């Protein structure tokens, strides 16, 4: 577990098979959750991701940009409270 997004990105890069799943927040200093996921994908890292946010409007925007069609993200589930 890393509390600094830059350190988390570095660990994901250096140890790509150390973890089976990434759980990250959307809104973080330095590297936000989307940037962290995009960095992983650019390196070919396809592990599953759980993206959390306390800002439902931001999460809805991410969903619209990255999953415009429900079938494009079959494992995607979004919940707003």
C-alpha positions as CSV (number, residue, x, y, z in Angstrom):
1,X,0.0,0.0,0.0
2,X,1.3,3.4,-1.0
3,X,-0.1,6.8,0.2
4,X,1.9,8.8,-2.4
5,X,0.5,8.3,-5.9
6,X,4.0,8.8,-7.5
7,X,5.4,6.0,-5.3
8,X,2.5,3.8,-6.2
9,X,3.1,4.4,-9.9
10,X,6.8,3.6,-9.5
11,X,6.0,0.4,-7.6
12,X,3.5,-0.6,-10.3
13,X,6.2,-0.1,-12.8
14,X,9.0,-1.9,-10.9
15,X,6.9,-4.8,-9.6
16,X,4.1,-5.4,-12.2
17,X,3.1,-8.8,-10.8
18,X,3.3,-8.0,-7.1
19,X,-0.4,-7.3,-6.7
20,X,-3.5,-8.8,-8.3
21,X,-5.7,-5.7,-8.1
22,X,-5.3,-1.9,-7.9
23,X,-7.7,0.1,-5.7
24,X,-7.2,3.8,-6.1
25,X,-8.9,7.1,-5.5
26,X,-9.8,9.4,-8.4
27,X,-8.7,12.6,-6.7
28,X,-5.1,12.5,-5.5
29,X,-2.2,14.9,-5.5
30,X,0.5,14.6,-8.1
31,X,-1.0,11.7,-10.2
32,X,-4.7,11.3,-10.1
33,X,-6.4,7.9,-10.4
34,X,-7.0,8.1,-14.1
35,X,-3.4,9.0,-14.8
36,X,-2.3,6.2,-12.6
37,X,-4.5,3.7,-14.6
38,X,-3.4,5.2,-17.9
39,X,0.3,4.8,-17.0
40,X,-0.4,1.1,-16.1
41,X,-2.2,0.5,-19.4
42,X,0.6,2.1,-21.4
43,X,3.0,-0.4,-19.8
44,X,0.7,-3.3,-20.8
45,X,-0.5,-3.8,-17.2
46,X,-4.1,-5.1,-17.5
47,X,-4.8,-6.0,-13.9
48,X,-8.3,-5.1,-12.6
49,X,-8.8,-1.7,-11.1
50,X,-11.3,-0.4,-8.6
51,X,-11.6,3.4,-8.9
52,X,-13.1,5.2,-5.9
53,X,-14.3,8.8,-5.5
54,X,-16.2,10.9,-3.0
55,X,-17.1,13.1,-5.9
56,X,-19.9,11.3,-7.8
57,X,-20.0,14.0,-10.6
58,X,-16.3,13.4,-11.3
59,X,-16.8,9.6,-11.4
60,X,-19.8,10.0,-13.7
61,X,-17.6,12.1,-16.1
62,X,-14.9,9.3,-16.0
63,X,-17.6,6.7,-16.8
64,X,-18.9,8.7,-19.8
65,X,-15.4,9.3,-21.2
66,X,-14.1,5.7,-20.7
67,X,-17.2,3.6,-20.9
68,X,-19.6,5.3,-23.3
69,X,-21.4,2.1,-24.1
70,X,-22.3,-0.4,-21.3
71,X,-20.9,-3.3,-23.4
72,X,-17.5,-1.5,-23.7
73,X,-16.9,-2.0,-20.0
74,X,-18.6,-5.3,-19.2
75,X,-17.0,-5.5,-15.7
76,X,-17.8,-1.9,-14.9
77,X,-20.1,-1.0,-12.1
78,X,-20.8,2.5,-10.9
79,X,-22.7,3.3,-7.7
80,X,-23.7,6.7,-6.5
81,X,-24.9,7.3,-3.0
